[in-house]
């Protein structure tokens, strides 16, 4: 076998491997394949500082409160306080910022819409963007 034939075969083999890798990288996941579903959580302290949790694992019946609890378990997570349970949960502090009577409070939004019920009963969907912000109620 001559050198030129060897190089041609080597080039052809490399091109086939490249094409196979390119094709498999563009295939969508097959039925039953696991794609991790997540939600994004941002804590906005209202003073120009924000903390981002870009991939909180989503599961069935995950609530805004569950996502905040997951952020608290992160190695560089947040600390928070709340009162009540289930439909009466109210977040009263995140890190060192506590709700102010008649002033700023911790409010949450899901996909840009202000929460209209307890964070412990508001269920979220994969891909949702959650925001906790320390602000005056609109």
N, C-alpha and C positions, 0 to 999 in steps of 0.2 A: 504494500500500500504506500502510495507516495505521500509526501508531506501535504500537498494541496488537498488530496482526498481526505486526509485525516482532519485537516482544519475545517473543511466543509462539513464533515460529519459532526465535529465538535460544535461548530456554529449552529447547525440545525438542531442538535440536542438542546443547546442552551436556549434557542428561540422557542422550542416546544415547552420547556420548563417555565420560561417567562410567561408565555401565553396561558399556560394552565394556571399559574399563580394569579395572573391578572383576572382571568375568568372567575376563579373561585372567590377572589376578594370582592367582586361586584355582585355576587349572588345574594339575594335576601335570605334571611334565616328560613329554613324549611319548617313545615308544620311540626310543632312539638319542640322545636329548638328553643332554648332558654335565652331570652334577651332580658337583661336586668332592667327592671322598671324603677324609676326614681322620681323624687320631687326635689325641687330646689328651694332652700330656705335662706332668707336674708334677714338679719337683725340690723335695723337702722336706729342708731342711738340718738338721732336728731341733732347731732353736733358735727356732722361731717364724717363720722366714723361708722363703718358698716362691717359686719362679719357675715361671710358667705359660707353656706354648706351646700355644695353644688350637686351632691348625689346621695340624698337620704333615701335608703331603700323603701320602695313602696310595697304595701301588702293590702289585701282586701280589708276594707273598713278602716283604713288609716285616717286619723283625724289630724287637724291642725295641731292639737295638743300633743298627739303621739309624735308628730314630727319635731316639735320643740323638745320633747323628752329624748328623742334620738340625738338631737343636737347637743343636749346636756351630757350625753354619754360619750361624745367624741373626745379624744385626747386633748384637744384645744377647744372644747365646747363652751357652753354658757351655763351659768347658774340662774335659776329662776325660782320665784315663789308664787304660790297661787292659793286661792281659797275656794271652797265648794267642791262638789264632785259631779260628774256626769253633766247634765244640762245646766248646772249652775257654776261650773268652773270659771273663775276669773283670774287671769294672770295679773299679779300685783307688782311684780318686780322682775327685771332681767338684769343680770349682773348687778351693778350697784345703783341702778336707776329704778326708783320706786314711784308708783302712781302718785300723782299730786291731786289733792282735793281741789276741784275747780280749775285745774291746769292741765299739764301734759299727762297722758296715760298711755299704756301699752295697748295698741290697736293692731288688729291683723287684717290683711288683705289676701285674697286668693285670686290670682290672675288679674290683679288690678282692681278688684271689687271688694269694698269694705265688708268684713264679716257681719252677718246679721243675726248670729246666734252664738251660743257658747262654742269656744274653740274645741271643746271636748266632744261635740256632736257634729261638727262640720267635717264631713268626709271629703277627702281629696282623691284625685285621680292621677295616674302616672303622667309625668310631664308637667304637672301643675307647678306654678311659681308662687311661693308663700312669702309674705313679707310681714314681719313684726316691726312696727315703728313706734317710737316714743314721740307722740305729737298730741296736739289739741284735737279733740273730736271735731269733725267738719261741721 
